[in-house]
Amino acid sequence: GFYDPIKNQTCLNVPAILYFLEKGAQPTRTVYDILRKAELFKEKERTLS
């Protein structure tokens, strides 16, 4: 995905992000904040439940 702070635009490839997180990838603090704002961790909890 990408994040454009000037346009305040974010595009995330959610299946790919979830795949890598499930494989143990650790996002940087900045990426974590972007994912949290996009409520990706709520999405992850739903898919793991």
PDB file as gemmi writes it, atoms N, CA and C in Angstrom:
CRYST1    1.000    1.000    1.000  90.00  90.00  90.00 P 1                      
ATOM      1  N   GLY A   1       0.818  -1.175   0.000  1.00  0.00           N  
ATOM      2  CA  GLY A   1       0.000   0.000   0.000  1.00  0.00           C  
ATOM      3  C   GLY A   1       0.865   1.244   0.000  1.00  0.00           C  
ATOM      4  N   PHE A   2       0.203   2.371   0.145  1.00  0.00           N  
ATOM      5  CA  PHE A   2       0.941   3.631   0.210  1.00  0.00           C  
ATOM      6  C   PHE A   2       0.231   4.605   1.122  1.00  0.00           C  
ATOM      7  N   TYR A   3       0.962   5.615   1.562  1.00  0.00           N  
ATOM      8  CA  TYR A   3       0.432   6.679   2.401  1.00  0.00           C  
ATOM      9  C   TYR A   3       0.962   7.989   1.857  1.00  0.00           C  
ATOM     10  N   ASP A   4       0.061   8.902   1.531  1.00  0.00           N  
ATOM     11  CA  ASP A   4       0.442  10.219   1.024  1.00  0.00           C  
ATOM     12  C   ASP A   4       0.014  11.256   2.059  1.00  0.00           C  
ATOM     13  N   PRO A   5       0.934  11.712   2.914  1.00  0.00           N  
ATOM     14  CA  PRO A   5       0.552  12.636   3.979  1.00  0.00           C  
ATOM     15  C   PRO A   5       0.065  13.985   3.470  1.00  0.00           C  
ATOM     16  N   ILE A   6       0.490  14.388   2.282  1.00  0.00           N  
ATOM     17  CA  ILE A   6       0.062  15.683   1.756  1.00  0.00           C  
ATOM     18  C   ILE A   6      -1.417  15.637   1.379  1.00  0.00           C  
ATOM     19  N   LYS A   7      -1.839  14.575   0.730  1.00  0.00           N  
ATOM     20  CA  LYS A   7      -3.246  14.426   0.358  1.00  0.00           C  
ATOM     21  C   LYS A   7      -4.045  13.719   1.447  1.00  0.00           C  
ATOM     22  N   ASN A   8      -3.354  13.276   2.504  1.00  0.00           N  
ATOM     23  CA  ASN A   8      -3.981  12.517   3.585  1.00  0.00           C  
ATOM     24  C   ASN A   8      -4.716  11.308   3.008  1.00  0.00           C  
ATOM     25  N   GLN A   9      -4.041  10.604   2.121  1.00  0.00           N  
ATOM     26  CA  GLN A   9      -4.629   9.471   1.415  1.00  0.00           C  
ATOM     27  C   GLN A   9      -3.841   8.209   1.756  1.00  0.00           C  
ATOM     28  N   THR A  10      -4.569   7.145   2.061  1.00  0.00           N  
ATOM     29  CA  THR A  10      -3.945   5.870   2.383  1.00  0.00           C  
ATOM     30  C   THR A  10      -4.611   4.774   1.582  1.00  0.00           C  
ATOM     31  N   CYS A  11      -3.816   3.890   1.016  1.00  0.00           N  
ATOM     32  CA  CYS A  11      -4.326   2.723   0.307  1.00  0.00           C  
ATOM     33  C   CYS A  11      -3.567   1.517   0.846  1.00  0.00           C  
ATOM     34  N   LEU A  12      -4.288   0.568   1.433  1.00  0.00           N  
ATOM     35  CA  LEU A  12      -3.653  -0.584   2.055  1.00  0.00           C  
ATOM     36  C   LEU A  12      -4.071  -1.875   1.373  1.00  0.00           C  
ATOM     37  N   ASN A  13      -3.118  -2.770   1.188  1.00  0.00           N  
ATOM     38  CA  ASN A  13      -3.393  -4.105   0.667  1.00  0.00           C  
ATOM     39  C   ASN A  13      -3.611  -4.995   1.892  1.00  0.00           C  
ATOM     40  N   VAL A  14      -4.840  -5.012   2.401  1.00  0.00           N  
ATOM     41  CA  VAL A  14      -5.149  -5.674   3.662  1.00  0.00           C  
ATOM     42  C   VAL A  14      -4.785  -7.157   3.655  1.00  0.00           C  
ATOM     43  N   PRO A  15      -5.137  -7.940   2.623  1.00  0.00           N  
ATOM     44  CA  PRO A  15      -4.750  -9.361   2.658  1.00  0.00           C  
ATOM     45  C   PRO A  15      -3.235  -9.565   2.782  1.00  0.00           C  
ATOM     46  N   ALA A  16      -2.454  -8.756   2.088  1.00  0.00           N  
ATOM     47  CA  ALA A  16      -0.995  -8.881   2.168  1.00  0.00           C  
ATOM     48  C   ALA A  16      -0.489  -8.484   3.552  1.00  0.00           C  
ATOM     49  N   ILE A  17      -1.045  -7.422   4.112  1.00  0.00           N  
ATOM     50  CA  ILE A  17      -0.630  -6.977   5.443  1.00  0.00           C  
ATOM     51  C   ILE A  17      -0.937  -8.053   6.472  1.00  0.00           C  
ATOM     52  N   LEU A  18      -2.150  -8.599   6.433  1.00  0.00           N  
ATOM     53  CA  LEU A  18      -2.519  -9.652   7.378  1.00  0.00           C  
ATOM     54  C   LEU A  18      -1.627 -10.875   7.208  1.00  0.00           C  
ATOM     55  N   TYR A  19      -1.305 -11.226   5.971  1.00  0.00           N  
ATOM     56  CA  TYR A  19      -0.435 -12.371   5.701  1.00  0.00           C  
ATOM     57  C   TYR A  19       0.917 -12.192   6.389  1.00  0.00           C  
ATOM     58  N   PHE A  20       1.537 -11.036   6.187  1.00  0.00           N  
ATOM     59  CA  PHE A  20       2.865 -10.821   6.759  1.00  0.00           C  
ATOM     60  C   PHE A  20       2.821 -10.685   8.278  1.00  0.00           C  
ATOM     61  N   LEU A  21       1.769 -10.084   8.823  1.00  0.00           N  
ATOM     62  CA  LEU A  21       1.646  -9.996  10.277  1.00  0.00           C  
ATOM     63  C   LEU A  21       1.485 -11.384  10.886  1.00  0.00           C  
ATOM     64  N   GLU A  22       0.713 -12.244  10.230  1.00  0.00           N  
ATOM     65  CA  GLU A  22       0.531 -13.611  10.723  1.00  0.00           C  
ATOM     66  C   GLU A  22       1.823 -14.413  10.641  1.00  0.00           C  
ATOM     67  N   LYS A  23       2.709 -14.053   9.718  1.00  0.00           N  
ATOM     68  CA  LYS A  23       4.009 -14.731   9.578  1.00  0.00           C  
ATOM     69  C   LYS A  23       5.038 -14.176  10.565  1.00  0.00           C  
ATOM     70  N   GLY A  24       4.647 -13.164  11.347  1.00  0.00           N  
ATOM     71  CA  GLY A  24       5.538 -12.638  12.376  1.00  0.00           C  
ATOM     72  C   GLY A  24       6.166 -11.295  12.080  1.00  0.00           C  
ATOM     73  N   ALA A  25       5.782 -10.660  10.993  1.00  0.00           N  
ATOM     74  CA  ALA A  25       6.338  -9.340  10.673  1.00  0.00           C  
ATOM     75  C   ALA A  25       5.971  -8.343  11.771  1.00  0.00           C  
ATOM     76  N   GLN A  26       6.905  -7.473  12.105  1.00  0.00           N  
ATOM     77  CA  GLN A  26       6.692  -6.444  13.111  1.00  0.00           C  
ATOM     78  C   GLN A  26       6.723  -5.077  12.429  1.00  0.00           C  
ATOM     79  N   PRO A  27       5.585  -4.368  12.399  1.00  0.00           N  
ATOM     80  CA  PRO A  27       5.573  -3.052  11.745  1.00  0.00           C  
ATOM     81  C   PRO A  27       6.361  -2.025  12.555  1.00  0.00           C  
ATOM     82  N   THR A  28       6.919  -1.048  11.855  1.00  0.00           N  
ATOM     83  CA  THR A  28       7.572   0.064  12.548  1.00  0.00           C  
ATOM     84  C   THR A  28       6.495   0.852  13.287  1.00  0.00           C  
ATOM     85  N   ARG A  29       6.906   1.755  14.150  1.00  0.00           N  
ATOM     86  CA  ARG A  29       5.950   2.555  14.921  1.00  0.00           C  
ATOM     87  C   ARG A  29       5.056   3.374  13.990  1.00  0.00           C  
ATOM     88  N   THR A  30       5.645   3.953  12.944  1.00  0.00           N  
ATOM     89  CA  THR A  30       4.872   4.759  11.994  1.00  0.00           C  
ATOM     90  C   THR A  30       3.852   3.900  11.262  1.00  0.00           C  
ATOM     91  N   VAL A  31       4.288   2.752  10.774  1.00  0.00           N  
ATOM     92  CA  VAL A  31       3.372   1.849  10.067  1.00  0.00           C  
ATOM     93  C   VAL A  31       2.297   1.356  11.023  1.00  0.00           C  
ATOM     94  N   TYR A  32       2.670   1.026  12.252  1.00  0.00           N  
ATOM     95  CA  TYR A  32       1.693   0.591  13.250  1.00  0.00           C  
ATOM     96  C   TYR A  32       0.619   1.661  13.451  1.00  0.00           C  
ATOM     97  N   ASP A  33       1.032   2.921  13.559  1.00  0.00           N  
ATOM     98  CA  ASP A  33       0.070   4.013  13.747  1.00  0.00           C  
ATOM     99  C   ASP A  33      -0.874   4.136  12.551  1.00  0.00           C  
ATOM    100  N   ILE A  34      -0.344   3.981  11.334  1.00  0.00           N  
ATOM    101  CA  ILE A  34      -1.183   4.041  10.133  1.00  0.00           C  
ATOM    102  C   ILE A  34      -2.184   2.888  10.134  1.00  0.00           C  
ATOM    103  N   LEU A  35      -1.721   1.688  10.465  1.00  0.00           N  
ATOM    104  CA  LEU A  35      -2.611   0.523  10.494  1.00  0.00           C  
ATOM    105  C   LEU A  35      -3.671   0.665  11.580  1.00  0.00           C  
ATOM    106  N   ARG A  36      -3.285   1.236  12.715  1.00  0.00           N  
ATOM    107  CA  ARG A  36      -4.240   1.437  13.809  1.00  0.00           C  
ATOM    108  C   ARG A  36      -5.313   2.441  13.404  1.00  0.00           C  
ATOM    109  N   LYS A  37      -4.909   3.525  12.752  1.00  0.00           N  
ATOM    110  CA  LYS A  37      -5.877   4.522  12.290  1.00  0.00           C  
ATOM    111  C   LYS A  37      -6.835   3.932  11.263  1.00  0.00           C  
ATOM    112  N   ALA A  38      -6.346   2.981  10.474  1.00  0.00           N  
ATOM    113  CA  ALA A  38      -7.184   2.320   9.467  1.00  0.00           C  
ATOM    114  C   ALA A  38      -8.013   1.195  10.085  1.00  0.00           C  
ATOM    115  N   GLU A  39      -7.885   1.013  11.400  1.00  0.00           N  
ATOM    116  CA  GLU A  39      -8.604  -0.024  12.144  1.00  0.00           C  
ATOM    117  C   GLU A  39      -8.291  -1.422  11.615  1.00  0.00           C  
ATOM    118  N   LEU A  40      -7.069  -1.611  11.135  1.00  0.00           N  
ATOM    119  CA  LEU A  40      -6.669  -2.912  10.611  1.00  0.00           C  
ATOM    120  C   LEU A  40      -6.609  -3.955  11.712  1.00  0.00           C  
ATOM    121  N   PHE A  41      -6.254  -3.557  12.926  1.00  0.00           N  
ATOM    122  CA  PHE A  41      -6.125  -4.530  13.996  1.00  0.00           C  
ATOM    123  C   PHE A  41      -7.487  -5.056  14.427  1.00  0.00           C  
ATOM    124  N   LYS A  42      -8.534  -4.258  14.273  1.00  0.00           N  
ATOM    125  CA  LYS A  42      -9.890  -4.761  14.508  1.00  0.00           C  
ATOM    126  C   LYS A  42     -10.237  -5.787  13.444  1.00  0.00           C  
ATOM    127  N   GLU A  43      -9.823  -5.522  12.203  1.00  0.00           N  
ATOM    128  CA  GLU A  43     -10.031  -6.459  11.092  1.00  0.00           C  
ATOM    129  C   GLU A  43      -9.288  -7.764  11.373  1.00  0.00           C  
ATOM    130  N   LYS A  44      -8.068  -7.658  11.863  1.00  0.00           N  
ATOM    131  CA  LYS A  44      -7.259  -8.844  12.154  1.00  0.00           C  
ATOM    132  C   LYS A  44      -7.921  -9.675  13.243  1.00  0.00           C  
ATOM    133  N   GLU A  45      -8.447  -9.026  14.284  1.00  0.00           N  
ATOM    134  CA  GLU A  45      -9.119  -9.747  15.362  1.00  0.00           C  
ATOM    135  C   GLU A  45     -10.336 -10.496  14.836  1.00  0.00           C  
ATOM    136  N   ARG A  46     -11.069  -9.895  13.897  1.00  0.00           N  
ATOM    137  CA  ARG A  46     -12.245 -10.561  13.328  1.00  0.00           C  
ATOM    138  C   ARG A  46     -11.843 -11.787  12.521  1.00  0.00           C  
ATOM    139  N   THR A  47     -10.745 -11.703  11.771  1.00  0.00           N  
ATOM    140  CA  THR A  47     -10.343 -12.826  10.931  1.00  0.00           C  
ATOM    141  C   THR A  47      -9.730 -13.945  11.757  1.00  0.00           C  
ATOM    142  N   LEU A  48      -9.149 -13.626  12.895  1.00  0.00           N  
ATOM    143  CA  LEU A  48      -8.540 -14.654  13.730  1.00  0.00           C  
ATOM    144  C   LEU A  48      -9.544 -15.303  14.669  1.00  0.00           C  
ATOM    145  N   SER A  49     -10.689 -14.679  14.871  1.00  0.00           N  
ATOM    146  CA  SER A  49     -11.703 -15.218  15.786  1.00  0.00           C  
ATOM    147  C   SER A  49     -12.452 -16.370  15.168  1.00  0.00           C  
TER     148      SER A  49                                                      
END                                                                             
